[in-house]
């Protein structure tokens, strides 16, 4: 009897198919089976089987010689649809790029996800000295500017429960690991609505975050900057807050919300 594939098997097969389509789409010429298999790190029989399925679906096309593979009509159509889609990600990246050009330091758009901060998007500075983190990266709440800003906006009872559930790991000498000290800091941030990270996650790196709000004034994300303290001390970084607030206002519109 044929066994039904487990969800993990199905997911792995789907990811392999995506990897093959990406490999073919990125190439500037049709690729042989052996080239695709080597690029994806897959056995040739597995690659051939997936290519056959993709070919049958019109996503991959075998060239007339029968020895190489290129983009199928459905994959080409998908690419055009993606390019013409009115996706807010392009607009958000343009906002981040503008503020990076104005400030000269790395900026990101982040949101709260459970007990972590997730970077939705991030634009790096052109300086060689920078703290590189990719979109999709996850960072702690208690020692990041965005995390502390989100914590500061929570009702105090909920915030206390959250803090007590966190590990409050010490990353640098500046990381605040005492709950009472951290709560006092969060009370101050709640008043100013500017989160800060004074070399608390990475030694030598500071951060500032301002809220992106919906039409009711509720915080849904943050716009934040990170910079080496040698180039931009925290006190001087506060001069960047007005530019960050403009970016946060513009960013709110990309979520279909007006900033209050």
C-alpha positions as CSV (number, residue, x, y, z in Angstrom):
1,X,0.0,0.0,0.0
2,X,1.3,3.5,-0.9
3,X,1.8,5.6,2.2
4,X,0.5,9.1,2.3
5,X,3.3,11.6,2.6
6,X,3.6,13.3,5.9
7,X,3.2,17.1,6.1
8,X,7.0,17.5,6.5
9,X,7.6,15.4,3.4
10,X,5.1,17.5,1.5
11,X,6.7,20.7,2.7
12,X,10.1,19.5,1.7
13,X,9.0,18.5,-1.8
14,X,7.3,21.9,-2.3
15,X,10.5,23.7,-1.2
16,X,12.6,21.6,-3.6
17,X,10.2,22.5,-6.4
18,X,10.5,26.2,-5.6
19,X,14.3,26.0,-5.4
20,X,14.3,24.4,-8.9
21,X,12.1,27.2,-10.3
22,X,14.3,29.8,-8.7
23,X,17.4,28.3,-10.2
24,X,15.9,28.2,-13.7
25,X,14.4,31.7,-13.4
26,X,17.8,33.2,-12.3
27,X,19.8,31.6,-15.1
28,X,20.5,33.7,-18.2
29,X,20.3,30.5,-20.4
30,X,18.4,27.2,-20.4
31,X,20.0,24.8,-18.0
32,X,20.8,21.1,-18.2
33,X,19.4,18.6,-15.7
34,X,22.9,18.2,-14.2
35,X,23.3,21.9,-13.7
36,X,20.0,22.3,-12.0
37,X,20.6,19.2,-9.7
38,X,24.1,20.5,-8.8
39,X,22.8,24.0,-8.0
40,X,20.0,22.8,-5.8
41,X,22.0,20.0,-4.2
42,X,19.6,17.3,-5.2
43,X,20.1,13.9,-6.8
44,X,19.5,13.8,-10.5
45,X,16.6,11.4,-10.4
46,X,14.8,13.6,-7.8
47,X,15.5,16.7,-9.9
48,X,14.2,15.0,-13.1
49,X,11.0,13.9,-11.3
50,X,10.3,17.4,-10.1
51,X,11.1,19.0,-13.4
52,X,8.7,16.6,-15.1
53,X,5.9,17.7,-12.7
54,X,6.7,21.4,-13.2
55,X,6.8,20.9,-17.0
56,X,3.4,19.3,-17.0
57,X,2.1,22.3,-15.0
58,X,3.5,24.7,-17.5
59,X,5.9,26.2,-15.0
60,X,9.1,24.8,-16.6
61,X,9.6,24.3,-20.3
62,X,11.9,21.8,-21.9
63,X,13.9,23.2,-24.8
64,X,13.4,21.7,-28.3
65,X,16.7,19.8,-28.0
66,X,15.1,18.0,-25.0
67,X,18.4,18.4,-23.0
68,X,17.9,21.8,-21.3
69,X,15.1,23.5,-19.3
70,X,13.8,27.1,-19.3
71,X,11.0,29.2,-17.9
72,X,7.5,27.9,-18.7
73,X,4.6,30.1,-19.7
74,X,2.9,30.0,-16.3
75,X,6.1,30.9,-14.4
76,X,6.7,33.8,-16.9
77,X,3.1,35.0,-16.3
78,X,3.6,34.8,-12.5
79,X,6.7,37.0,-12.8
80,X,4.7,39.6,-14.7
81,X,1.9,39.5,-12.2
82,X,4.3,40.0,-9.3
83,X,5.9,42.9,-11.1
84,X,2.5,44.6,-11.8
85,X,1.0,43.8,-8.3
86,X,0.4,46.9,-6.2
87,X,2.3,45.4,-3.3
88,X,3.1,47.8,-0.4
89,X,6.5,46.3,0.1
90,X,8.0,48.4,-2.6
91,X,6.5,51.5,-1.1
92,X,7.7,50.6,2.4
93,X,11.2,49.9,1.2
94,X,11.3,53.3,-0.6
95,X,10.3,55.0,2.7
96,X,13.1,53.2,4.5
97,X,15.6,54.0,1.7
98,X,14.6,57.7,1.9
99,X,15.2,57.9,5.7
100,X,18.5,56.0,5.4
101,X,19.7,58.5,2.8
102,X,18.7,61.4,5.1
103,X,20.1,59.9,8.3
104,X,23.0,57.9,6.9
105,X,22.3,54.9,9.1
106,X,20.5,51.6,8.8
107,X,16.7,51.6,9.3
108,X,14.1,48.9,9.6
109,X,10.4,48.3,9.8
110,X,9.5,45.8,12.6
111,X,6.5,44.3,14.3
112,X,5.7,42.3,17.4
113,X,5.4,38.6,17.0
114,X,4.7,36.8,20.3
115,X,7.6,37.4,22.5
116,X,10.0,38.6,19.8
117,X,10.5,41.4,17.3
118,X,10.5,40.5,13.6
119,X,12.0,42.7,11.0
120,X,9.5,43.2,8.2
121,X,12.0,45.0,6.1
122,X,15.4,46.6,6.5
123,X,17.6,48.9,4.5
124,X,21.3,49.0,5.3
125,X,23.5,52.0,5.3
126,X,26.3,52.1,2.7
127,X,28.9,52.5,5.5
128,X,31.1,49.4,5.8
129,X,30.8,49.4,9.6
130,X,27.2,48.3,10.3
131,X,25.2,45.7,12.2
132,X,23.7,43.5,9.4
133,X,20.4,41.7,10.1
134,X,18.2,40.5,7.3
135,X,14.4,40.9,6.9
136,X,12.8,38.1,8.8
137,X,15.4,38.3,11.6
138,X,14.0,37.9,15.1
139,X,15.4,39.8,18.1
140,X,14.5,40.0,21.8
141,X,12.1,42.4,23.4
142,X,13.9,43.5,26.5
143,X,17.1,44.8,24.9
144,X,16.0,46.3,21.6
145,X,14.5,49.7,20.8
146,X,11.5,48.3,19.0
147,X,11.0,45.6,21.7
148,X,11.0,48.1,24.5
149,X,8.7,50.4,22.7
150,X,6.1,47.7,22.2
151,X,6.5,46.6,25.9
152,X,6.0,50.2,27.0
153,X,2.6,50.4,25.3
154,X,1.2,47.4,27.0
155,X,-1.1,47.7,30.0
156,X,1.2,47.4,33.1
157,X,-0.3,44.1,34.3
158,X,0.2,42.5,30.9
159,X,3.7,44.0,30.6
160,X,4.7,42.5,33.9
161,X,3.5,39.1,32.9
162,X,5.4,39.3,29.7
163,X,8.6,40.4,31.4
164,X,8.3,37.6,33.9
165,X,7.9,35.1,31.1
166,X,11.0,36.3,29.2
167,X,14.5,35.0,29.9
168,X,16.0,38.5,30.0
169,X,19.2,37.1,28.7
170,X,22.3,39.4,29.1
171,X,23.9,40.1,25.7
172,X,26.2,42.9,26.7
173,X,27.3,44.7,29.9
174,X,24.5,47.2,29.2
175,X,21.7,44.7,28.9
176,X,19.1,45.4,31.6
177,X,18.1,42.1,33.2
178,X,16.4,43.3,36.4
179,X,12.6,43.5,35.9
180,X,12.1,46.5,38.2
181,X,14.8,48.5,36.5
182,X,13.5,47.6,33.1
183,X,10.0,48.6,34.1
184,X,11.1,52.0,35.2
185,X,12.8,52.4,31.8
186,X,9.7,51.3,30.1
187,X,7.6,53.9,32.0
188,X,9.9,56.6,30.7
189,X,9.6,55.2,27.1
190,X,5.8,55.1,27.4
191,X,5.8,58.9,28.0
192,X,8.3,59.8,25.2
193,X,7.1,57.1,22.8
194,X,10.7,56.7,21.6
195,X,12.3,53.3,22.3
196,X,16.0,53.1,22.7
197,X,18.8,50.5,22.9
198,X,22.0,51.7,24.4
199,X,24.4,49.0,23.3
200,X,22.1,46.4,25.0
201,X,21.9,43.8,22.2
202,X,25.3,44.3,20.5
203,X,28.2,46.1,22.1
204,X,29.0,49.3,20.2
205,X,25.5,49.5,18.5
206,X,22.7,51.8,19.5
207,X,19.1,51.9,18.3
208,X,16.1,54.2,18.3
209,X,12.5,53.3,17.4
210,X,9.3,55.3,16.9
211,X,5.7,53.9,16.5
212,X,3.8,53.2,13.4
213,X,0.1,53.7,14.4
214,X,-3.3,52.8,13.0
215,X,-6.2,55.2,12.6
216,X,-7.0,54.7,16.3
217,X,-3.5,55.5,17.5
218,X,-2.6,51.9,18.3
219,X,0.9,50.9,17.6
220,X,1.1,48.2,14.8
221,X,4.8,48.4,13.9
222,X,8.0,50.5,14.5
223,X,10.4,52.4,12.3
224,X,13.9,52.1,13.9
225,X,17.5,53.0,13.3
226,X,20.6,51.2,14.3
227,X,24.1,52.7,14.2
228,X,27.6,52.1,15.6
229,X,28.0,54.3,18.7
230,X,31.4,55.4,17.5
231,X,29.6,57.1,14.5
232,X,26.3,58.1,16.1
233,X,26.1,58.3,20.0
234,X,22.7,57.8,21.4
235,X,22.3,61.4,22.6
236,X,23.0,62.6,19.1
237,X,20.8,60.0,17.5
238,X,17.8,61.6,19.3
239,X,18.2,64.4,16.7
240,X,17.0,61.9,14.1
241,X,13.6,61.3,15.8
242,X,11.7,63.9,13.7
243,X,12.8,62.2,10.5
244,X,11.9,58.8,11.9
245,X,8.4,60.1,12.9
246,X,7.9,61.4,9.3
247,X,8.8,58.0,8.0
248,X,6.5,56.3,10.5
249,X,3.6,58.5,9.4
250,X,4.2,57.6,5.8
251,X,4.6,54.0,6.7
252,X,1.2,53.9,8.4
253,X,-0.4,54.8,5.1
254,X,1.0,51.6,3.5
255,X,-0.9,49.5,6.1
256,X,-4.1,51.2,5.0
257,X,-4.2,53.3,8.2
258,X,-3.8,56.9,8.9
259,X,-1.5,57.9,11.7
260,X,-3.3,59.8,14.4
